[in-house]
């Protein structure tokens, strides 16, 4: 295979031209996306069937679950953790819808971060994972053409930063009331009948999806049937959850008028703004009563899906002012996706302004500025992560400790670099220095303490540990995440 061409008798996995494979699959996905956008769903479903039979799509699906996925070495009930290249080639010819039957999941319990509770994952077999990736490649462009604009979780080309940017754009000119809520056990409680009735796809695909939903779980040798929910570690589960929750935003917002006339004036953009990321969402509006109505309407909407709002993670607040609800004071601002979002009262020289073309007049000062920062919870969690690494490497060489700390620090700082994190990054720099100082002193048992610190910390650890430049990247300069991935 000098030209790395791909046929059904591909002899060598390592000779495959993956660039060509990705281009072929993307081209077909793009056609599905555009067919749905133009209203021709019949054509889109024919293209879906074509994609499911594509040798290129099968190759890419197997590559994703055996090489690209982080959980690729977690075994299902068959005990297979990895596949050799020749086994991957063999699996390509076994990925057919006809005669396919899903196997039960293997239950794995993992601790929830910062809690004593554990979360149960359902691990499919390697073949089931590959089949899920193949079906997902056909379903995803079909639904991406229909999903709501302000839904951001588990979607290609969208991220948590796009969701935060949309919220910032909504509240940075005018303060809003906020409903910050979480859907309880979203993946575990979705109604199967409702989901299957909503998945708009060919019958043979729907039959396989039903198998994945009903296949059951093996927990320490004991089989348990699954009556609700989608497997939490399934490749296709996030897409199925998005399909189940699709329509919530539009159904709620369209119950309110676009404009409202009050005191002889027209209030534009009167509808609430709902931003959803997977099972977390916020509702933003200028009136408290509208927020309460939205909370009730969303609870009613979720009932038909088999879901409910989690009371312990539901909060109503205001972005600028402290408010009292049932005698309890709710502080201004809220946490969402690891960020704290809040408006701060400031003088006219630091205040934001609003108003478009004012004909030469001075723009109206709004008296506050809206900032997004790392939440206190995430800052403390970051401290704990660093402490654990330093504690585990108490006797390790300096270079080993640095190599283990750098990915943690770099990842955390990269995630929050779009926020107003200058002061927090400076504080984290100092806290890290103090931790490393204590680490150095403990190794030398306090002997010649100041000399040791001068040589080891200042010249070695503090310089090598990776603290990025403290840049403030204004969120309003980011795109709102409205890009359509499958449009070239």
N, C-alpha and C positions, 0 to 999 in steps of 0.2 A: 504493500500500500504506500507507494512512494508519494502519491498525491493526497494521502489521508482521506480518501473518499469514504463515504459511509453507505454501506448496504446492509441487508439483513444477515449477511454472513461476515460481519466485521471480525477479523481474526485477533486484533490487538486493541485493547482498551486505550493504551497510552498513545496510539497513533491517530486517535480521532481528532479531527479539526473542530475544536469546540467553538471557535468563533463562527464557523459556518453553521453549526448546529443551532446556536443561539439566534443567528439571523433568520434561519428558516422558521423556527418556532415563533419568534417575535413577529415576523411578517404575517403569519396566519392569525396570531392573536390580534394584531392590528386590524385585520379584515373583520374579525368578529366584533371588535369594539366599534368600528365605523358602521357596520351593518345595523347594530342596535341603535346607534346614534341617529341613523337615518330612518329608523322605524321599521326596518325589515328584519324582524326577529326570526322569520322562517329561514331566511338565508343564513342568519347567525347560527341557528341550530344545526344546519347542514355543515357549516364550517366547523362547529364543535365536534361533530362525528368524525370529520376528516382529521382534525387535530388528534383525537384519541387513537386513531389508527396510524398516526405518523411515527415512523421509526426515529426521527429526530427528537420528537417530543418524549418518547420513551427513554431515549438515551439521556436527555437532560433531566428528566424526573429521577432516574436512578443516580445520576451524578449528585443531585441536590441532597438526596437522603443518605448517600454513602460517603460523600466527600465534603460537601459544603456545610451541612447542618451541624450545629454545635453538639446536639445530642445524638450524633450518628453512632456512638459506641455504646448506647444503652440498648440492651437486648429485650425483645418481646418474649412471649411464652415459649418460642422455639429455641431460645438461648443464643441466637445468632447476633453477635455484636458487630461484625464487620464482614465484608465480602472481598475476596480477591478479585483482581481484574478479570480473570476468565469467568468467575461466577457472575460478575456484573453483566458481561456479554451474554451469558446464558439467560439471565433474568429478563433481558430485553425481549426475548421471544416468548416469555411466559406472561408478559403484561397484556392480557386481552380481556375484554369485558365478558366475553362468552365463557360461561362455566366458572367464572370467578366467585369465590366464597371467602368472606372475611373471617379471620380467626379472632378469638377472644383477646382482650387486652391484658397486659400484666400490670397489676397495681404496684406502684412505688410511692412510698410516703416520704416527703421532704419537709423540713421545718420551714415555717413562715418567717421571714426576716423580722427580727425584733420581738417575736412572740413565742409562747410555749406551744402553740398549736402547730399541727402538721397539715400539709395539703397533699391530697392524693392525686397522682398522675396516672393516666392510662397509657401504657406504652404499646403501640402496635408492633407487629412483626415487620421485618425489613421489607418483605414483599408488599404488605398492606401499606406501609409508608410510601413506597414507590408508586403504588396505584393511586393513593390519595394525592400525591404530587402531580400525577398525570391528569387526574380529573380536575384538580385545582387549576391547572394551566388552561383548561378549556372553560371553566366556569368564571374565573377571575375577570377576564376582559369583558365578558358578557355583563357582569354586574358592575364593573367599574364605570361603564357607560351610564349606569342608572343611579348609583349611590348618591346620597345627599352631599351638598357642598361642604357642610360644616361637620362631617364625620371624618375623623382622621386616623383612628386606630387600625392597625394591621392592614394598611393599604399601600400599594407600591407608589413611590414618589411622594409620600406624605410622612410627616414625623410629628413628634411631640412639640417641636419648636414651631411648626406651622399652626398647631392648635393654640399655643400660647400667643403667637403673633395675632391671630384672629381675635382673641379675647382682648389683647392690648389695643388693637385698632378700634374695638367697640367702646371701650371705657376711657380712652385717653383724652377725649374731648368733653365728655359728660359723664358724671358719676352715675352708677347704676346700683340697684339692688341685685343680689346674687342668690340663686339657689344652687348650692354645691352638693351634689348627691352621688351615690354609688348604687349600682344594681347588685342586690344580694345574690351570691352564688350563681352568677350569670351562666357560666359554662355547665353547671350541674343541674339547672332547673328548666332549661328551655324545653317547651312542649314539642314532642316529636311530630305529632300530627299537624300542628300549626306550621312547623318548619318545612315538612315535606310538601304541604299544600302551597307553600310560598316559593319553593325552589323551582323556578321555571326552566326546565331542562328536559331533554329526551328521556323516555321512560327507562331505558337501560341504565342511564346514569342515576336516575332517581332510585332505582332498585338497589344499586350498589351503595348509595348514600344511606338508604334505610338499613342495610346490613351493618354499616359502620356504627350507626346509632344504636342498633339492637344487639350487637355481638356479645355483650357482657364482659365481665372482668374476672380475672383469676387473682385472688388475694390469698397468698400463702397456701395455695392448693385448693382453695374453696372458690367455687364459681358463684358469681352474683350477676343476676340479670340487670340490664339497664333500661329503665322505663322513661327516664327523662335525661336531658342534658346531652352535651357533646364531649368526647374525650379531651381532657385538658392538654394532652401532649400530642394530639393528632395534627398532622400537617394541614389538614383541611378545616380543622375546628374553628380557627379565628374567622375564616371566610364564612362559614355557616352561621356563626354568631352575628356577624355583620348583616347577613341576609335576614336573619330573624328580627333584628332591631331596625332594619331599613324601613323607612316610612314614619318613624316616631317623630322626627324633627318636623317634617312637612305637615303631618297630621295635626300637630299641636299648634304650630305657628300660624297655619291658615285659618284657625278658629278666631283669630284676631284681625281687625281691619288694618290695612296698610297705613291709613291716615286717620287722625282724629281731630275734630273741630272743637276748640275750647276757647271761650272768651273772644270769639271773633277771629281766632288765629288757627292755622293748620299745623298740626304736629306731624311731621314726616317720620317715616321709619318707626311706626308705632308698634309693630310686631316684635315680640320677644326674640332674642338671639339665643339659640341653643347650640352649644359646641360639645360634641361627644367624642371621646377617645375610648374605644372599646366599651367597658362597662362603667366608666366614669363620665359624668357630664356636668355642665353648668348651664344655668338659664340666667340671662341678663335682661333687665328691664328697668325703666326709670320709676315704675310704680310698684309699691309693695303688694298691693292687691292683685296685680297681674301675676306676680311671682307665686302667690298662694294658689291662684287658679291653675297655673301651669303645673304646680306640684300635684294637684288633684287630678288633672287631666292625664299627666304622665303615669300616675299610679293606676288609673283606669286602663290606659293603653297597654301597660305591661301585663295586666291580668290575663289577657288573651294569649300572651306569649308564655305564660306560666311563671312570670317573674314578678318581683316586687322591689321597691326601694328599700335600702338598708337604713333603718332609723338611726343607728349609732354613727353612721357616716354621712348623715344629711344635716345641712346647716344653711340657714338664711342669714345673710349679712349685707352690709353696704360697703362699697369700694372706698368711700371717703370718710364716713362718719361712723362712730359707735352708735348702735341702736339698741333699744330695749324690746325684747320679745318675751311675753309672759313673765315679766318681772326680771328676766335675765338679760344682762348686758352682753351683746355680741360685738366683739372688737372688729374694727374696720379691716377689710382685706380677707383673702382666703388663700388656701393652698391648693394647687392643682398640678398634677404631674411632676411633683418635686419642686415646683416654684411657688414662692409667695408673691401674690399679685395684689397691689394696693396703691391707692392714690393718697398723696401727702399734701396737706395745705402748705403753701409757700407764698412768699412775697411776689410782687409783680415782675421783678427782674428775673426770677427763676420759673415763673409760671408758664404753663403752656398757653396756647391761644387757639381760638377757633374763628371760623368765618372764611369764606372763599374770596372771590374778587370783591373787595370792598370799595372799589373806585377811588383809591388813594387814601381812604380813611384808615385809622389805626385798627388793627384786628383786636377783637374782644379778648381780654385776659380772663382766663377761667379760674385763677386762684389756686390751682393745684397742679401737681405733676404725678404721672403714673409710672411706677417702677415695678419691675419684676426682679426678684432676688431668689437665691437658693433658700428653701424653707428651713426653719430651725431643725425640724425633724431630720432632714437630709444632711445637714451639717453635722449633727451629732452622730448619725449613722456613718458618715465619712470618718469622723474621729475614731469611732470604734473599729472600723475596718483597718485603719492604720495602726492602732494599738495592738490589734490581734497579730498583724504581720510582724511588728517589732518584738512582741512577746515571743512569737514562735521562732524568731531568728536572734535570740538573745546572745547566742554564742557563735553566730555565723560571721563570716568575713564581711567587711564593709561593702565590698562590691556585690556580694550576694544579697544583702539587705537592700541596697540601692536598686538592683535589678527587679526585686519583688515589689518595691514601693512605687517605682516609676509608672507602671501600667495603671495602678489604682489612681494615683494623683493625676496623671495625664487624662484618663478617661473622665474623671469627675470634673476637672477644669474645662475640658472640651465641651462637656454637656452644658455647663453653665456660662460659657464664654459669651453667649448672646444676651445675657442678663446684665443688670447693673451690679456687677460683682467685684468692682475694684477694691472696695474696703474689705469685703469678705476674703478675697484672695490674699490681701495683705495680712489679714488676721490669721488665715490658714498657714501662711508662710512662717509667721512667728510661732504658732502652735507646733508646727512640724519641727522647727528648730529646737524648741524646748523638749519635745519627745526624743529627738536624736541626742540632745545634750544629756538627758537622763540615761539613755541607752549607753552612751560612751562612758559616763561616770560609773555606771553599774558594772561595766566590763573591767574597769581599772580599780574598782573598789575604793574610789575616792582618793587614791594616791596621786599627788601632783595634779589636783583637779583642774586648776586654771590653765596650766601649761598644756595639759591633754586637750582641753576644749579648744584652745587657741590653734593647736596644730590639726587635730582630727576633724572637728566640726567645721570650722571656718574654711579650711582649705579643701576638705574632701566631701563630706556628706552634703553640706548645704549647697555647694556649688553643683554637685552632680545630680541631686534630686531635682526632678523636672517641674519647676513652677512656671507656667506660661506667662507671657506678658499680660499685664492687667489692662486689657482694652475693653471699652464699653461699646458694644455693637448695638445701636438702637433697634429695638424690635420693629418699629414702624417702617424700617427700611427693608424688612424681609417681605417676601411674597406671601400671599395669604393661602398658599397651598392649593390653588385652583387649577394647577396644571393637570392635563390629562395625559397620563403616561403613555398611552397607546397611540397618541397622535404624534407622528414623526416630526 
